[in-house]
Amino acid sequence: MRSYLSLFSTLLLFINFSFSQEEKDSIPKTEIDSLQGDLAKKGIVFKDSVSFKKAKKEFNPLAPSKAAFYSAILPGAGQIYNKRYWKAPIAWGLIGGSAYMYSYNNNLYKGFRTAFIRRQAGFTDDEYYDINGDNAIGADPDLDTDDLEYQQERYQSDRDLWLVAAIALYALNIVDANVDAHLQQFNIDDDLSIDFEPYFDFNQVTNSPNYGMALIIKF
């Protein structure tokens, strides 16, 4: 008796599962992809589902954030992530050059500042008192305190400018990686509703033809 009940229960479950699966497969898929709807609102329309699926597969909403993060950690890394390999050496050169110039001017500023402070304290043993080592005893210094103060302020100003330039280039490196990652995800093939087409027109007033390009946007 128990065996018959077990067999009957198994058959009942199998029939129920088969019916449920058939009913599930018969329901049409009417779900509208939210990404496709958002793109349509922006005027980007795809002619068929194949082109949309291709664009959706290539779309990565986290790519811009990743590119910016990599460039923030290491300048040029975001450009490499975007496969813009030629941009990485430019980022390294600009930021590295700015950092070098900052260090160069900072070292000169410190040197002139130290000499200026010691000169005011009555010392004459700094490197700018007798630059070439050929001054006669009791002769005037090659650079007096006014010259040392001027050079100190000059290199301080140059150092600060290069610091601003280095920070600006570092920020630009991050922005470039972020924007480039955004732009790479725009599909610009023939399936889009935005297209360029040549046009020809004949001006009856001047009796001459006009040639040009037309930007066509379909909404």
C-alpha positions as CSV (number, residue, x, y, z in Angstrom):
1,M,0.0,0.0,0.0
2,R,2.8,2.4,0.9
3,S,4.6,1.6,-2.4
4,Y,1.4,2.5,-4.4
5,L,1.0,5.8,-2.4
6,S,4.7,6.6,-3.1
7,L,4.3,5.9,-6.8
8,F,1.1,7.9,-7.0
9,S,2.7,10.9,-5.2
10,T,5.7,10.8,-7.5
11,L,3.6,10.7,-10.6
12,L,1.5,13.6,-9.2
13,L,4.5,15.7,-8.5
14,F,5.9,14.9,-12.0
15,I,2.7,15.9,-13.7
16,N,2.4,19.1,-11.6
17,F,6.0,20.1,-12.4
18,S,5.5,19.4,-16.2
19,F,2.3,21.5,-16.2
20,S,4.0,24.3,-14.3
21,Q,7.0,24.3,-16.6
22,E,4.8,24.3,-19.7
23,E,2.7,27.2,-18.3
24,K,5.8,29.1,-17.5
25,D,7.2,28.7,-21.0
26,S,4.0,29.7,-22.6
27,I,4.0,33.2,-20.8
28,P,5.3,35.8,-23.2
29,K,8.3,37.9,-22.1
30,T,7.0,41.4,-22.0
31,E,9.5,42.9,-19.6
32,I,11.0,46.1,-21.0
33,D,14.7,46.6,-20.3
34,S,15.2,49.7,-18.1
35,L,18.5,50.6,-19.8
36,Q,16.8,50.6,-23.3
37,G,14.1,52.8,-21.9
38,D,16.6,55.3,-20.5
39,L,18.5,55.4,-23.7
40,A,15.3,56.0,-25.7
41,K,14.5,59.0,-23.5
42,K,17.8,60.5,-24.4
43,G,17.1,60.1,-28.1
44,I,19.3,57.0,-28.6
45,V,17.2,54.5,-30.4
46,F,18.2,51.0,-31.7
47,K,16.7,49.6,-34.8
48,D,16.6,46.0,-33.5
49,S,17.2,44.0,-30.4
50,V,20.4,42.5,-31.7
51,S,22.2,45.9,-31.8
52,F,20.8,46.9,-28.4
53,K,22.0,43.6,-26.8
54,K,25.4,44.2,-28.3
55,A,25.5,47.8,-26.9
56,K,24.2,46.6,-23.6
57,K,26.9,44.0,-23.4
58,E,29.6,46.5,-23.9
59,F,28.0,49.0,-21.5
60,N,29.7,49.0,-18.0
61,P,28.4,51.7,-15.7
62,L,31.3,51.2,-13.3
63,A,34.0,51.7,-15.9
64,P,34.3,55.5,-15.5
65,S,34.6,55.1,-11.7
66,K,37.2,52.4,-12.0
67,A,39.2,54.4,-14.5
68,A,39.1,57.5,-12.3
69,F,40.1,55.4,-9.2
70,Y,43.0,53.8,-11.0
71,S,44.3,57.2,-12.2
72,A,44.0,58.6,-8.7
73,I,46.1,55.7,-7.3
74,L,48.7,55.9,-10.1
75,P,48.6,58.6,-12.9
76,G,48.2,57.0,-16.3
77,A,46.7,53.7,-14.9
78,G,43.2,54.8,-15.8
79,Q,44.3,55.6,-19.4
80,I,45.8,52.1,-19.6
81,Y,42.5,50.6,-18.2
82,N,40.7,52.5,-21.0
83,K,43.2,51.0,-23.5
84,R,44.4,54.5,-24.4
85,Y,48.0,53.4,-24.0
86,W,49.5,56.4,-25.7
87,K,48.1,58.7,-23.1
88,A,49.9,57.1,-20.2
89,P,53.4,58.3,-21.1
90,I,52.0,61.8,-21.6
91,A,50.4,61.8,-18.1
92,W,53.7,60.5,-16.6
93,G,55.7,63.1,-18.4
94,L,53.5,66.1,-17.5
95,I,53.0,65.1,-13.9
96,G,56.5,63.9,-13.4
97,G,58.0,67.0,-15.0
98,S,55.9,69.2,-12.8
99,A,57.0,67.3,-9.7
100,Y,60.7,67.6,-10.8
101,M,60.4,71.4,-11.4
102,Y,58.7,71.8,-8.0
103,S,61.6,69.9,-6.3
104,Y,64.2,71.9,-8.3
105,N,62.8,75.3,-7.4
106,N,62.2,74.2,-3.8
107,N,65.9,73.2,-3.4
108,L,67.0,76.6,-4.7
109,Y,64.5,78.4,-2.5
110,K,65.9,76.6,0.6
111,G,69.5,77.3,-0.4
112,F,68.9,81.1,-0.8
113,R,66.8,81.2,2.3
114,T,69.5,79.6,4.4
115,A,72.1,81.9,3.0
116,F,69.9,84.9,3.6
117,I,69.3,84.0,7.2
118,R,73.0,83.3,7.9
119,R,74.0,86.5,6.1
120,Q,71.7,88.5,8.4
121,A,73.3,86.8,11.4
122,G,76.7,88.0,10.3
123,F,78.1,84.9,8.6
124,T,79.9,85.1,5.3
125,D,80.6,81.5,4.6
126,D,77.6,80.8,2.3
127,E,78.1,79.7,-1.3
128,Y,76.8,82.9,-2.7
129,Y,79.2,85.2,-0.9
130,D,82.1,84.2,-3.3
131,I,80.6,82.1,-6.0
132,N,83.8,81.6,-8.1
133,G,86.2,81.8,-5.2
134,D,88.3,84.7,-6.7
135,N,87.1,87.6,-4.6
136,A,89.8,89.6,-2.8
137,I,89.8,89.9,1.0
138,G,87.3,92.5,2.1
139,A,85.6,92.7,-1.3
140,D,81.9,92.9,-1.7
141,P,80.0,89.7,-1.9
142,D,78.8,88.4,-5.3
143,L,75.2,88.4,-4.0
144,D,74.3,90.7,-1.1
145,T,71.4,90.3,1.2
146,D,69.0,92.1,-1.2
147,D,70.0,89.7,-4.0
148,L,69.5,86.7,-1.7
149,E,66.1,88.0,-0.6
150,Y,65.0,88.5,-4.2
151,Q,66.2,85.1,-5.3
152,Q,64.5,83.5,-2.3
153,E,61.2,85.1,-3.2
154,R,61.6,84.3,-6.9
155,Y,62.2,80.6,-6.4
156,Q,59.5,80.4,-3.8
157,S,57.0,81.8,-6.3
158,D,58.2,79.5,-9.0
159,R,58.0,76.5,-6.7
160,D,54.4,77.4,-5.7
161,L,53.4,77.7,-9.4
162,W,54.8,74.3,-10.2
163,L,53.0,72.8,-7.3
164,V,49.7,74.2,-8.6
165,A,50.5,72.9,-12.1
166,A,51.3,69.4,-10.7
167,I,48.0,69.3,-8.8
168,A,46.1,70.5,-11.8
169,L,47.7,68.0,-14.1
170,Y,47.0,65.2,-11.6
171,A,43.3,66.2,-11.4
172,L,43.2,66.5,-15.2
173,N,44.6,63.0,-15.5
174,I,41.7,61.7,-13.3
175,V,39.1,63.7,-15.2
176,D,40.5,62.5,-18.6
177,A,40.3,58.8,-17.6
178,N,36.7,59.2,-16.3
179,V,35.4,61.1,-19.4
180,D,37.2,58.8,-21.8
181,A,35.6,55.8,-20.1
182,H,32.2,57.4,-20.5
183,L,32.7,58.3,-24.2
184,Q,34.0,54.8,-25.1
185,Q,30.6,53.4,-24.1
186,F,28.7,55.4,-26.6
187,N,27.6,53.3,-29.6
188,I,28.2,55.2,-32.8
189,D,27.4,52.6,-35.4
190,D,24.7,52.7,-38.1
191,D,22.0,51.5,-35.7
192,L,21.8,54.8,-33.9
193,S,19.3,57.5,-34.7
194,I,22.0,60.1,-35.1
195,D,23.8,60.1,-38.4
196,F,25.8,62.4,-40.8
197,E,24.8,62.5,-44.4
198,P,26.0,64.6,-47.4
199,Y,23.5,66.9,-49.0
200,F,23.3,68.7,-52.3
201,D,21.3,71.8,-53.0
202,F,21.0,74.2,-56.0
203,N,20.8,77.9,-55.2
204,Q,18.5,79.5,-57.8
205,V,19.6,83.0,-56.8
206,T,23.3,82.6,-57.4
207,N,22.7,79.8,-59.9
208,S,25.4,77.6,-58.2
209,P,25.3,74.3,-56.4
210,N,25.8,74.0,-52.6
211,Y,27.5,71.0,-51.0
212,G,27.7,70.1,-47.3
213,M,27.1,67.6,-44.5
214,A,23.8,67.3,-42.7
215,L,23.4,66.1,-39.1
216,I,20.3,63.9,-38.9
217,I,18.7,63.2,-35.5
218,K,15.6,61.1,-35.4
219,F,13.4,61.3,-32.3
